[in-house]
Amino acid sequence: MASSIPVKEEKLVDVRLGQLSSWIMTQDFTPKGIPGAFQRGYYQYYNKCVYVKTGGVAGISMVLAAYMLFNYCCCYRELRQEQLCKHH
Protein backbone atom coordinates (compact mmCIF):
# COMPACT_ATOMS: atom_id res chain seq x y z
CA MET A 1 0.00 0.00 0.00
CA ALA A 2 1.72 3.15 -1.23
CA SER A 3 1.39 6.42 0.62
CA SER A 4 -0.12 9.36 -1.25
CA ILE A 5 1.87 11.86 0.86
CA PRO A 6 5.23 12.93 -0.65
CA VAL A 7 8.23 11.65 1.29
CA LYS A 8 9.37 15.21 2.08
CA GLU A 9 6.14 16.02 3.95
CA GLU A 10 6.03 12.84 6.04
CA LYS A 11 7.10 12.88 9.67
CA LEU A 12 10.21 10.90 10.59
CA VAL A 13 8.05 8.45 12.52
CA ASP A 14 6.05 7.64 9.39
CA VAL A 15 9.04 7.18 7.04
CA ARG A 16 9.86 3.58 6.14
CA LEU A 17 13.44 2.34 6.37
CA GLY A 18 13.80 2.15 2.58
CA GLN A 19 12.64 5.77 2.22
CA LEU A 20 14.91 7.13 4.96
CA SER A 21 17.79 8.22 2.71
CA SER A 22 15.49 10.07 0.31
CA TRP A 23 13.67 11.69 3.26
CA ILE A 24 16.97 12.92 4.73
CA MET A 25 18.05 14.33 1.36
CA THR A 26 14.85 16.43 1.14
CA GLN A 27 15.30 18.08 4.55
CA ASP A 28 16.57 21.63 4.96
CA PHE A 29 20.00 21.64 6.63
CA THR A 30 20.69 25.34 6.12
CA PRO A 31 21.41 27.64 9.08
CA LYS A 32 17.80 28.83 8.83
CA GLY A 33 16.30 25.34 8.48
CA ILE A 34 17.87 23.69 11.53
CA PRO A 35 16.41 26.13 14.12
CA GLY A 36 13.08 25.83 12.31
CA ALA A 37 13.18 22.05 12.78
CA PHE A 38 13.88 22.46 16.50
CA GLN A 39 11.05 24.97 16.77
CA ARG A 40 8.60 22.61 15.05
CA GLY A 41 9.70 19.79 17.36
CA TYR A 42 9.24 21.97 20.42
CA TYR A 43 5.73 23.01 19.35
CA GLN A 44 4.79 19.41 18.58
CA TYR A 45 6.00 18.33 22.04
CA TYR A 46 4.25 21.25 23.72
CA ASN A 47 0.95 20.64 21.95
CA LYS A 48 1.07 16.89 22.56
CA CYS A 49 2.31 16.75 26.16
CA VAL A 50 1.86 20.11 27.87
CA TYR A 51 -1.11 21.82 26.25
CA VAL A 52 -3.65 19.01 26.35
CA LYS A 53 -7.38 19.42 26.79
CA THR A 54 -7.68 16.49 29.18
CA GLY A 55 -5.27 18.19 31.54
CA GLY A 56 -2.61 15.88 32.83
CA VAL A 57 0.76 16.35 34.37
CA ALA A 58 2.68 14.09 31.97
CA GLY A 59 4.29 16.90 30.00
CA ILE A 60 5.28 18.92 33.05
CA SER A 61 6.62 15.80 34.79
CA MET A 62 8.84 14.99 31.80
CA VAL A 63 10.28 18.50 31.85
CA LEU A 64 10.88 18.31 35.61
CA ALA A 65 12.47 14.86 35.29
CA ALA A 66 14.79 16.13 32.55
CA TYR A 67 15.69 19.15 34.70
CA MET A 68 16.48 16.93 37.69
CA LEU A 69 18.60 14.58 35.57
CA PHE A 70 20.49 17.53 34.08
CA ASN A 71 21.21 18.96 37.55
CA TYR A 72 22.32 15.55 38.82
CA CYS A 73 24.72 15.17 35.89
CA CYS A 74 26.12 18.65 36.53
CA CYS A 75 26.68 17.93 40.24
CA TYR A 76 27.76 14.28 39.94
CA ARG A 77 31.46 14.94 40.52
CA GLU A 78 30.82 16.86 43.75
CA LEU A 79 28.27 14.31 44.99
CA ARG A 80 30.65 11.44 44.27
CA GLN A 81 33.51 13.20 46.06
CA GLU A 82 31.29 13.85 49.08
CA GLN A 83 30.19 10.22 49.17
CA LEU A 84 33.79 9.01 49.07
CA CYS A 85 34.75 11.33 51.91
CA LYS A 86 31.96 9.99 54.15
CA HIS A 87 33.08 6.37 53.74
CA HIS A 88 36.69 7.04 54.74
The first five atom37 places (N, CA, C, CB, O) and aatype in JSON, in Angstrom:
{
  "aatype": [12, 0, 15, 15, 9, 14, 19, 11, 6, 6, 11, 10, 19, 3, 19, 1, 10, 7, 5, 10, 15, 15, 17, 9, 12, 16, 5, 3, 13, 16, 14, 11, 7, 9, 14, 7, 0, 13, 5, 1, 7, 18, 18, 5, 18, 18, 2, 11, 4, 19, 18, 19, 11, 16, 7, 7, 19, 0, 7, 9, 15, 12, 19, 10, 0, 0, 18, 12, 10, 13, 2, 18, 4, 4, 4, 18, 1, 6, 10, 1, 5, 6, 5, 10, 4, 11, 8, 8],
  "atom_mask": [
    [1, 1, 1, 1, 1],
    [1, 1, 1, 1, 1],
    [1, 1, 1, 1, 1],
    [1, 1, 1, 1, 1],
    [1, 1, 1, 1, 1],
    [1, 1, 1, 1, 1],
    [1, 1, 1, 1, 1],
    [1, 1, 1, 1, 1],
    [1, 1, 1, 1, 1],
    [1, 1, 1, 1, 1],
    [1, 1, 1, 1, 1],
    [1, 1, 1, 1, 1],
    [1, 1, 1, 1, 1],
    [1, 1, 1, 1, 1],
    [1, 1, 1, 1, 1],
    [1, 1, 1, 1, 1],
    [1, 1, 1, 1, 1],
    [1, 1, 1, 0, 1],
    [1, 1, 1, 1, 1],
    [1, 1, 1, 1, 1],
    [1, 1, 1, 1, 1],
    [1, 1, 1, 1, 1],
    [1, 1, 1, 1, 1],
    [1, 1, 1, 1, 1],
    [1, 1, 1, 1, 1],
    [1, 1, 1, 1, 1],
    [1, 1, 1, 1, 1],
    [1, 1, 1, 1, 1],
    [1, 1, 1, 1, 1],
    [1, 1, 1, 1, 1],
    [1, 1, 1, 1, 1],
    [1, 1, 1, 1, 1],
    [1, 1, 1, 0, 1],
    [1, 1, 1, 1, 1],
    [1, 1, 1, 1, 1],
    [1, 1, 1, 0, 1],
    [1, 1, 1, 1, 1],
    [1, 1, 1, 1, 1],
    [1, 1, 1, 1, 1],
    [1, 1, 1, 1, 1],
    [1, 1, 1, 0, 1],
    [1, 1, 1, 1, 1],
    [1, 1, 1, 1, 1],
    [1, 1, 1, 1, 1],
    [1, 1, 1, 1, 1],
    [1, 1, 1, 1, 1],
    [1, 1, 1, 1, 1],
    [1, 1, 1, 1, 1],
    [1, 1, 1, 1, 1],
    [1, 1, 1, 1, 1],
    [1, 1, 1, 1, 1],
    [1, 1, 1, 1, 1],
    [1, 1, 1, 1, 1],
    [1, 1, 1, 1, 1],
    [1, 1, 1, 0, 1],
    [1, 1, 1, 0, 1],
    [1, 1, 1, 1, 1],
    [1, 1, 1, 1, 1],
    [1, 1, 1, 0, 1],
    [1, 1, 1, 1, 1],
    [1, 1, 1, 1, 1],
    [1, 1, 1, 1, 1],
    [1, 1, 1, 1, 1],
    [1, 1, 1, 1, 1],
    [1, 1, 1, 1, 1],
    [1, 1, 1, 1, 1],
    [1, 1, 1, 1, 1],
    [1, 1, 1, 1, 1],
    [1, 1, 1, 1, 1],
    [1, 1, 1, 1, 1],
    [1, 1, 1, 1, 1],
    [1, 1, 1, 1, 1],
    [1, 1, 1, 1, 1],
    [1, 1, 1, 1, 1],
    [1, 1, 1, 1, 1],
    [1, 1, 1, 1, 1],
    [1, 1, 1, 1, 1],
    [1, 1, 1, 1, 1],
    [1, 1, 1, 1, 1],
    [1, 1, 1, 1, 1],
    [1, 1, 1, 1, 1],
    [1, 1, 1, 1, 1],
    [1, 1, 1, 1, 1],
    [1, 1, 1, 1, 1],
    [1, 1, 1, 1, 1],
    [1, 1, 1, 1, 1],
    [1, 1, 1, 1, 1],
    [1, 1, 1, 1, 1]
  ],
  "atom_positions": [
    [[0.84, -1.17, 0.0], [0.0, 0.0, 0.0], [0.89, 1.24, 0.0], [-0.96, 0.0, 1.21], [1.57, 1.51, 0.99]],
    [[0.88, 1.97, -1.08], [1.72, 3.15, -1.23], [1.06, 4.36, -0.59], [2.01, 3.42, -2.72], [-0.16, 4.51, -0.62]],
    [[1.89, 5.21, -0.01], [1.39, 6.42, 0.62], [1.21, 7.5, -0.43], [2.35, 6.89, 1.73], [2.03, 7.63, -1.34]],
    [[0.13, 8.28, -0.3], [-0.12, 9.36, -1.25], [0.57, 10.66, -0.82], [-1.61, 9.59, -1.4], [0.54, 11.64, -1.57]],
    [[1.17, 10.69, 0.36], [1.87, 11.86, 0.86], [3.31, 11.81, 0.34], [1.84, 11.92, 2.44], [3.96, 10.77, 0.43]],
    [[3.83, 12.92, -0.21], [5.23, 12.93, -0.65], [6.17, 12.66, 0.53], [5.57, 14.27, -1.31], [5.88, 13.03, 1.66]],
    [[7.29, 12.02, 0.24], [8.23, 11.65, 1.29], [8.71, 12.87, 2.07], [9.43, 10.91, 0.7], [8.92, 12.77, 3.28]],
    [[8.88, 14.01, 1.41], [9.37, 15.21, 2.08], [8.42, 15.68, 3.18], [9.57, 16.33, 1.07], [8.88, 16.19, 4.2]],
    [[7.13, 15.51, 2.99], [6.14, 16.02, 3.95], [5.79, 15.04, 5.05], [4.9, 16.41, 3.22], [5.04, 15.38, 5.97]],
    [[6.32, 13.82, 4.99], [6.03, 12.84, 6.04], [6.86, 13.15, 7.28], [6.32, 11.41, 5.54], [7.95, 13.72, 7.19]],
    [[6.34, 12.76, 8.43], [7.1, 12.88, 9.67], [8.11, 11.74, 9.72], [6.15, 12.85, 10.92], [7.92, 10.72, 9.06]],
    [[9.17, 11.92, 10.48], [10.21, 10.9, 10.59], [9.64, 9.58, 11.1], [11.32, 11.38, 11.52], [10.09, 8.51, 10.69]],
    [[8.66, 9.65, 11.97], [8.05, 8.45, 12.52], [7.35, 7.63, 11.44], [7.07, 8.82, 13.62], [7.3, 6.4, 11.52]],
    [[6.81, 8.31, 10.43], [6.05, 7.64, 9.39], [6.9, 7.17, 8.21], [4.98, 8.54, 8.9], [6.39, 6.48, 7.33]],
    [[8.18, 7.54, 8.16], [9.04, 7.18, 7.04], [9.49, 5.74, 7.2], [10.26, 8.12, 6.95], [9.92, 5.33, 8.28]],
    [[9.4, 4.97, 6.12], [9.86, 3.58, 6.14], [11.37, 3.55, 5.99], [9.18, 2.74, 5.04], [11.97, 4.52, 5.51]],
    [[11.98, 2.45, 6.39], [13.44, 2.34, 6.37], [14.0, 2.52, 4.96], [13.86, 1.0, 6.93], [15.06, 3.13, 4.8]],
    [[13.33, 2.0, 3.96], [13.8, 2.15, 2.58], [13.71, 3.58, 2.08], [0.0, 0.0, 0.0], [14.44, 3.95, 1.16]],
    [[12.83, 4.38, 2.64], [12.64, 5.77, 2.22], [13.49, 6.75, 3.03], [11.18, 6.14, 2.34], [13.5, 7.95, 2.74]],
    [[14.2, 6.25, 4.03], [14.91, 7.13, 4.96], [15.95, 8.0, 4.26], [15.58, 6.31, 6.03], [16.03, 9.2, 4.53]],
    [[16.74, 7.42, 3.37], [17.79, 8.22, 2.71], [17.18, 9.32, 1.85], [18.69, 7.33, 1.86], [17.69, 10.44, 1.83]],
    [[16.11, 9.03, 1.13], [15.49, 10.07, 0.31], [14.8, 11.11, 1.18], [14.48, 9.46, -0.67], [14.74, 12.28, 0.79]],
    [[14.28, 10.73, 2.35], [13.67, 11.69, 3.26], [14.73, 12.64, 3.82], [12.94, 10.96, 4.42], [14.5, 13.85, 3.91]],
    [[15.89, 12.1, 4.18], [16.97, 12.92, 4.73], [17.46, 13.91, 3.68], [18.14, 12.04, 5.22], [17.75, 15.06, 4.0]],
    [[17.55, 13.46, 2.43], [18.05, 14.33, 1.36], [17.09, 15.49, 1.06], [18.28, 13.53, 0.1], [17.52, 16.51, 0.51]],
    [[15.81, 15.37, 1.42], [14.85, 16.43, 1.14], [14.73, 17.44, 2.28], [13.5, 15.84, 0.85], [14.03, 18.44, 2.15]],
    [[15.41, 17.18, 3.4], [15.3, 18.08, 4.55], [16.2, 19.3, 4.38], [15.66, 17.34, 5.84], [17.18, 19.26, 3.63]],
    [[15.86, 20.36, 5.06], [16.57, 21.63, 4.96], [17.63, 21.71, 6.06], [15.58, 22.82, 5.07], [17.3, 21.88, 7.23]],
    [[18.9, 21.6, 5.67], [20.0, 21.64, 6.63], [20.75, 22.98, 6.58], [20.97, 20.49, 6.38], [21.93, 23.04, 6.91]],
    [[20.07, 24.02, 6.15], [20.69, 25.34, 6.12], [20.67, 25.94, 7.53], [19.95, 26.27, 5.11], [19.96, 25.43, 8.4]],
    [[21.44, 27.0, 7.76], [21.41, 27.64, 9.08], [20.02, 28.14, 9.47], [22.39, 28.8, 9.11], [19.74, 28.29, 10.65]],
    [[19.17, 28.4, 8.51], [17.8, 28.83, 8.83], [16.87, 27.63, 9.05], [17.24, 29.72, 7.69], [15.91, 27.72, 9.81]],
    [[17.16, 26.51, 8.39], [16.3, 25.34, 8.48], [16.43, 24.55, 9.76], [0.0, 0.0, 0.0], [15.45, 24.0, 10.26]],
    [[17.64, 24.49, 10.32], [17.87, 23.69, 11.53], [17.13, 24.28, 12.74], [19.37, 23.61, 11.83], [16.47, 23.53, 13.46]],
    [[17.22, 25.59, 13.01], [16.41, 26.13, 14.12], [14.91, 25.97, 13.88], [16.74, 27.6, 14.33], [14.15, 25.79, 14.82]],
    [[14.5, 26.04, 12.61], [13.08, 25.83, 12.31], [12.63, 24.42, 12.66], [0.0, 0.0, 0.0], [11.52, 24.23, 13.14]],
    [[13.5, 23.44, 12.43], [13.18, 22.05, 12.78], [13.06, 21.89, 14.29], [14.25, 21.09, 12.23], [12.15, 21.22, 14.78]],
    [[13.98, 22.52, 15.04], [13.88, 22.46, 16.5], [12.62, 23.15, 17.0], [15.12, 23.1, 17.14], [11.99, 22.69, 17.95]],
    [[12.25, 24.25, 16.37], [11.05, 24.97, 16.77], [9.81, 24.13, 16.51], [10.95, 26.32, 16.03], [8.91, 24.07, 17.35]],
    [[9.75, 23.48, 15.35], [8.6, 22.61, 15.05], [8.52, 21.46, 16.04], [8.69, 22.07, 13.62], [7.44, 21.09, 16.49]],
    [[9.68, 20.88, 16.39], [9.7, 19.79, 17.36], [9.23, 20.24, 18.73], [0.0, 0.0, 0.0], [8.5, 19.53, 19.41]],
    [[9.66, 21.44, 19.13], [9.24, 21.97, 20.42], [7.73, 22.17, 20.44], [9.95, 23.3, 20.73], [7.07, 21.79, 21.41]],
    [[7.17, 22.76, 19.38], [5.73, 23.01, 19.35], [4.95, 21.71, 19.29], [5.37, 23.87, 18.16], [3.87, 21.61, 19.88]],
    [[5.48, 20.7, 18.6], [4.79, 19.41, 18.58], [4.78, 18.79, 19.97], [5.46, 18.45, 17.58], [3.76, 18.27, 20.42]],
    [[5.93, 18.85, 20.68], [6.0, 18.33, 22.04], [5.05, 19.1, 22.95], [7.44, 18.4, 22.59], [4.31, 18.5, 23.73]],
    [[5.07, 20.43, 22.86], [4.25, 21.25, 23.72], [2.77, 20.97, 23.5], [4.54, 22.73, 23.47], [2.01, 20.82, 24.46]],
    [[2.36, 20.88, 22.24], [0.95, 20.64, 21.95], [0.52, 19.22, 22.33], [0.68, 20.88, 20.48], [-0.63, 19.0, 22.68]],
    [[1.44, 18.27, 22.25], [1.07, 16.89, 22.56], [1.11, 16.6, 24.06], [2.0, 15.93, 21.84], [0.24, 15.9, 24.58]],
    [[2.1, 17.14, 24.76], [2.31, 16.75, 26.16], [1.95, 17.8, 27.19], [3.72, 16.38, 26.34], [1.54, 17.45, 28.29]],
    [[2.09, 19.07, 26.88], [1.86, 20.11, 27.87], [0.48, 20.73, 27.71], [2.93, 21.19, 27.77], [-0.28, 20.83, 28.67]],
    [[0.16, 21.15, 26.5], [-1.11, 21.82, 26.25], [-2.14, 20.8, 25.77], [-0.94, 22.96, 25.21], [-2.45, 20.73, 24.58]],
    [[-2.66, 20.02, 26.7], [-3.65, 19.01, 26.35], [-4.97, 19.4, 26.97], [-3.2, 17.59, 26.83], [-5.02, 20.01, 28.04]],
    [[-6.05, 19.05, 26.29], [-7.38, 19.42, 26.79], [-7.81, 18.57, 27.96], [-8.4, 19.33, 25.69], [-8.63, 19.01, 28.77]],
    [[-7.29, 17.35, 28.08], [-7.68, 16.49, 29.18], [-6.99, 16.9, 30.47], [-7.37, 15.05, 28.85], [-7.42, 16.49, 31.55]],
    [[-5.96, 17.68, 30.37], [-5.27, 18.19, 31.54], [-4.56, 17.13, 32.33], [0.0, 0.0, 0.0], [-5.17, 16.57, 33.25]],
    [[-3.39, 16.83, 32.06], [-2.61, 15.88, 32.83], [-1.3, 16.53, 33.21], [0.0, 0.0, 0.0], [-1.02, 17.67, 32.84]],
    [[-0.52, 15.81, 33.95], [0.76, 16.35, 34.37], [1.91, 15.65, 33.67], [0.91, 16.21, 35.87], [3.06, 15.82, 34.07]],
    [[1.63, 14.86, 32.63], [2.68, 14.09, 31.97], [3.74, 14.99, 31.35], [2.08, 13.2, 30.9], [4.93, 14.74, 31.52]],
    [[3.33, 16.03, 30.65], [4.29, 16.9, 30.0], [5.16, 17.65, 30.99], [0.0, 0.0, 0.0], [6.37, 17.74, 30.83]],
    [[4.53, 18.18, 32.02], [5.28, 18.92, 33.05], [6.21, 17.98, 33.79], [4.31, 19.62, 34.03], [7.33, 18.35, 34.12]],
    [[5.76, 16.74, 34.08], [6.62, 15.8, 34.79], [7.84, 15.42, 33.98], [5.85, 14.57, 35.16], [8.91, 15.22, 34.54]],
    [[7.68, 15.31, 32.64], [8.84, 14.99, 31.8], [9.84, 16.13, 31.83], [8.39, 14.71, 30.36], [11.05, 15.89, 31.89]],
    [[9.37, 17.36, 31.8], [10.28, 18.5, 31.85], [10.99, 18.54, 33.2], [9.51, 19.81, 31.6], [12.19, 18.78, 33.25]],
    [[10.26, 18.32, 34.28], [10.88, 18.31, 35.61], [11.88, 17.18, 35.76], [9.81, 18.21, 36.69], [12.93, 17.36, 36.36]],
    [[11.55, 15.99, 35.22], [12.47, 14.86, 35.29], [13.75, 15.16, 34.51], [11.81, 13.58, 34.76], [14.84, 14.84, 34.96]],
    [[13.61, 15.77, 33.34], [14.79, 16.13, 32.55], [15.63, 17.17, 33.29], [14.37, 16.67, 31.17], [16.86, 17.1, 33.26]],
    [[14.98, 18.13, 33.93], [15.69, 19.15, 34.7], [16.45, 18.53, 35.87], [14.7, 20.21, 35.22], [17.6, 18.89, 36.13]],
    [[15.82, 17.59, 36.57], [16.48, 16.93, 37.69], [17.67, 16.09, 37.22], [15.47, 16.04, 38.45], [18.72, 16.1, 37.86]],
    [[17.51, 15.39, 36.11], [18.6, 14.58, 35.57], [19.76, 15.47, 35.14], [18.11, 13.74, 34.38], [20.92, 15.15, 35.39]],
    [[19.45, 16.59, 34.49], [20.49, 17.53, 34.08], [21.27, 18.05, 35.28], [19.86, 18.7, 33.3], [22.5, 18.1, 35.26]],
    [[20.55, 18.45, 36.35], [21.21, 18.96, 37.55], [22.06, 17.88, 38.22], [20.18, 19.5, 38.54], [23.15, 18.16, 38.72]],
    [[21.56, 16.64, 38.22], [22.32, 15.55, 38.82], [23.61, 15.33, 38.04], [21.48, 14.26, 38.85], [24.67, 15.13, 38.64]],
    [[23.52, 15.36, 36.71], [24.72, 15.17, 35.89], [25.72, 16.3, 36.11], [24.34, 15.09, 34.41], [26.93, 16.06, 36.12]],
    [[25.23, 17.52, 36.29], [26.12, 18.65, 36.53], [26.81, 18.53, 37.89], [25.33, 19.97, 36.46], [27.97, 18.94, 38.02]],
    [[26.15, 18.0, 38.88], [26.68, 17.93, 40.24], [27.25, 16.57, 40.59], [25.6, 18.3, 41.23], [27.61, 16.34, 41.75]],
    [[27.35, 15.65, 39.63], [27.76, 14.28, 39.94], [29.14, 14.22, 40.57], [27.73, 13.44, 38.68], [29.36, 13.49, 41.53]],
    [[30.07, 15.0, 40.02], [31.46, 14.94, 40.52], [31.52, 15.36, 41.99], [32.37, 15.86, 39.67], [32.21, 14.71, 42.78]],
    [[30.81, 16.41, 42.36], [30.82, 16.86, 43.75], [30.11, 15.86, 44.66], [30.15, 18.23, 43.87], [30.56, 15.6, 45.78]],
    [[28.99, 15.29, 44.18], [28.27, 14.31, 44.99], [29.11, 13.05, 45.2], [26.94, 13.95, 44.33], [29.11, 12.48, 46.29]],
    [[29.8, 12.63, 44.17], [30.65, 11.44, 44.27], [31.8, 11.69, 45.24], [31.2, 11.04, 42.88], [32.13, 10.83, 46.06]],
    [[32.4, 12.85, 45.16], [33.51, 13.2, 46.06], [33.03, 13.24, 47.51], [34.12, 14.57, 45.66], [33.73, 12.77, 48.41]],
    [[31.85, 13.8, 47.73], [31.29, 13.85, 49.08], [30.99, 12.46, 49.62], [30.01, 14.69, 49.09], [31.2, 12.19, 50.8]],
    [[30.5, 11.57, 48.75], [30.19, 10.22, 49.17], [31.47, 9.46, 49.53], [29.42, 9.47, 48.06], [31.49, 8.69, 50.49]],
    [[32.53, 9.67, 48.76], [33.79, 9.01, 49.07], [34.38, 9.5, 50.37], [34.78, 9.22, 47.94], [34.97, 8.71, 51.1]],
    [[34.23, 10.78, 50.67], [34.75, 11.33, 51.91], [34.02, 10.78, 53.14], [34.65, 12.83, 51.88], [34.63, 10.61, 54.19]],
    [[32.74, 10.52, 53.02], [31.96, 9.99, 54.15], [32.36, 8.57, 54.49], [30.46, 10.03, 53.84], [32.32, 8.18, 55.66]],
    [[32.75, 7.77, 53.49], [33.08, 6.37, 53.74], [34.48, 6.18, 54.3], [32.93, 5.58, 52.46], [34.8, 5.1, 54.79]],
    [[35.32, 7.2, 54.23], [36.69, 7.04, 54.74], [36.88, 7.73, 56.03], [37.69, 7.55, 53.78], [37.98, 7.69, 56.59]]
  ]
}
